[in-house]
Every structure is written in structure tokens, then in C-alpha cells.
């Protein structure tokens, strides 16, 4: 009976055929593919910027810095270090097994699936791809259906720059992703919400496929930097309202002491005007909400909130002004999480709304953070080294960042990822290469001299004692 192959299954089997041929393994082939990705980005910069403008009203400057530039930096960093990473290393052999030699031989995993969200639709699709190709794998990419211009552009460009099928693109939403997830992959990199992360992990379990889950959550901020108030507030506002707050590592809520709230609100007002003008809507540098569904969700979060900056919105334009709200402390209920009294504190905001919660002290802020899911990032704005240490040592999060937001995501030498509910595994630079490779130990114990005899039956008292003594040395 003839079998029908769907485009999804065909993409996966084509990627597997190429992987099985061995064509992606040589270092020169990996380097060539990284250069092809570099060329795809630089030769089509204008088209990519236009797509990002269509999808998210993302300015060309922001597109260059936070999307194209981040991936180019990742490629250049990887090209610089790949030879060293990929070199087989000597592995240690314990004395009880001497004489023997061991090496650690890195090998690619196979065919990888990369599923991306819509908020940084270029960066979050192609940054993982850098590590995937560097490690010698092939890939199937699934861009987000909610960034349709970028998705269509990537689907058009990829076959041109990867004509041998090392990279395939499957466009679509839930049905296409569900079909993809039914296929067997050798690793899945998923960036998105915890809800869909669970769907991905369940599907991966069917094939025992390992996953890297880059999820989200509420990233908190502690703010008590009175001495450098305006400079710090400007950095906080920039981190929050870039891409209209639709950033996984955007500061989600700010905690400070009650006496500091008025000055912080004033400083944020000045900073927002400084960064995006007195009417952010009129400028080209302020983003829009991705679609009506997200717009309606965000506007509903504002209902009944105490708006102290912004609050204006326009559904037709999907515009929500940079908005700051203050939230009274609610004794007896958790400040943050599904049981909070305030809608803005119940779920990840993922938009341009910044709540300020007044807490009595940095210690109380630590309790708030530890009262719910481990966040993806924690930001501390303080001039006190003691306060910095307090947060570093008494909370757990994907990363801790002092005096600034977001930029750790662009630090190619650092692992990027969450912990607990904010994700599983990490990538970027060497960490991508490591996560997407298998470090295979290759051990050789020559047949002569046959010291293994001492550890084989029939056991003699003396031989056994020698082996045991050597084993105790470790
Ligand atoms: P999402 O989880 O809704 O979607 C992500 C991807 O999953 C999309 O490609 C989508 O098509 C697919 N998908 C959606 N529903 C599915 C289903 N039922 N079955 C299979 N696939 C499905 O996330 P989003 O709305 O695109 O992005 C927002 C979330 O992503 C936020 O929680 C944010 O914090 C998180 N995020 C995390 C990072 C990070 O690096 N850790 C970066 C950006 C966004």
C-alpha cells in the first residue's frame, strides 16, 4: 500500500538523511554552515528589519541590536572558539585500570528541533541554531505563527542558504507543532511558555528525547539605589519597556521600601520620556503588542490597578503606553503568584506594565521571591555590596544581574537558561555546543600487559588486595 508522507515528516526525514550521510560532521562543513547563516543575516538585513517592523513595530535600531546583532555575535564567537571546543580531550583513567588510555570524543546528537516564540522571532530561532550547526547536527526550525512576516521570510531564506537540507523550516501553529512533536528528534530546544513547555516535554518523553526548555516567569527587581537613582531608573525603564515589555527576561515587578516609591516613580517618568519621548506612540522606537489577544489580556490586567505613569492604550494600533502601577502590600496573602490579590502579580506580565510593590526590607523581598517559582532573572539595583550578596546567596534564579537588565542574554560566554519553573538546561556559546553534543568517552586498554587478570576469577588473595588498594586511590 502506498504511504503518504506529509511535508512535516518529509522535512524531518530529509534532515536525518543528511545527518546520517556524515556530511555535517567535518569541522569545515560546520564552519561553512555558520558562515552561511552569517551571510543569510547580513545579506538580508533590510528584509529582516522590515519583517520585524511588520510583526512587532520593532525599530531598525532595536532589530539590529537585539535580534540580528545578537545572532551575529554568537556566530562570530562560535567561529572563534569552535576548533578548541571540538578537539578531542584526554580523559583520566584511574590507577586500578592502568595501563589504559581514554579520550573524550565530542559527537553531534543528530536531528534537532528548535521551536521559537514570537517576541524575538529572529534571535530565539537562530541563536540556538548556531550551537546546533556548530555541534554538527541538522535542524528543523519551527518559527512562531504570531510573527508571520518573520516566519515567512525565514522559510523563504533558509532553503537558499542551506540548499543541502541541513536546516529545514516548518511554518505553522499548534497542529503543525503537534505533528512535529510526534516525530523522533535527538534533542528539542523549546523557547516559550511553561504551559507549552509541558506539552513539549510530554511529547519528547515518547521518544526519550532530551529537551532544553527556555521558559519565562516573573523576573523580580530589587531597587534601593538612592545615590544613583536617575541612572539606575533609566536602565530599569530601558530593560522593562524595550520591545514593549515583551521580553522573557524583562523586569516583571519592582520591590522597594515605601519611602522610596515616590522618588522611584518620578525617576521612571523622567527616564521613559528621555528614552521614548513624551508621546512614545509618535516615535519609531517604541514597540507594539503582538496581537489583539495579548493586547486584551494586558488591558484586563490594568483594570482596577493604581496607574501612576502611562496607562493609555489603543486597540486598533495595539499600543499600550509604558505604564507603571503601584500595588499595596496585602498582609496574609502571597504578594506574587496565582493567589496574589492583584491580577498583575498573578502571572507573567509580558507587556509594558511595571508594578511597584512596597516591602519593608530587602529581606522581605527575598521572602517574596522565594515564595513562588524560581525566576528566569533577578535584577538588583543597589549600591550596597551586602544587599547584592543577600540576593545572590538567598534566592535561586536563572541569573542574577546587578545595576542593569537584559544584557546577560547577550553575554555569549555565559550560560543562558532558567532553573525550576523558568527552564531546564542552558545555551549560548560553549554551553550551546556542549548541550547539543555528546561527549563520548573512548577507552582503550591494550591486551598486553593483561593486568585485568588480577580482577578476574579465580580470585587470589594477593591479586585482589592489589586491585582493592588501587581502587581505593580513586
Ligand atoms: P508559547 O509557549 O505560546 O509558544 C511557543 C511556541 O510553541 C510557538 O512556536 C507555538 O507555535 C508553539 N505552541 C503553542 N501552543 C502549542 C501547543 N499546544 N502544542 C505545541 N506547540 C505549541 O509562547 P509565546 O507566547 O510564543 O512566548 C511567550 C512565552 O515565552 C513567555 O512565557 C516568555 O517568558 C517565554 N519566553 C522565554 C524565553 C527564554 O529565552 N527563556 C524567551 C522568550 C520568551
Boltz pocket constraint, residues with backbone or C-beta under 6 A from the ligand:
constraints:
  - pocket:
      binder: B
      contacts: [[A, 115], [A, 116], [A, 117], [A, 118], [A, 119], [A, 120], [A, 124], [A, 142], [A, 143], [A, 144], [A, 145], [A, 172], [A, 173], [A, 174], [A, 177], [A, 178], [A, 191], [A, 192], [A, 193], [A, 194], [A, 195], [A, 196], [A, 197], [A, 199], [A, 214], [A, 215], [A, 216], [A, 217], [A, 247], [A, 248], [A, 249], [A, 348], [A, 350], [A, 376], [A, 418], [A, 422], [A, 423]]
      max_distance: 6.0
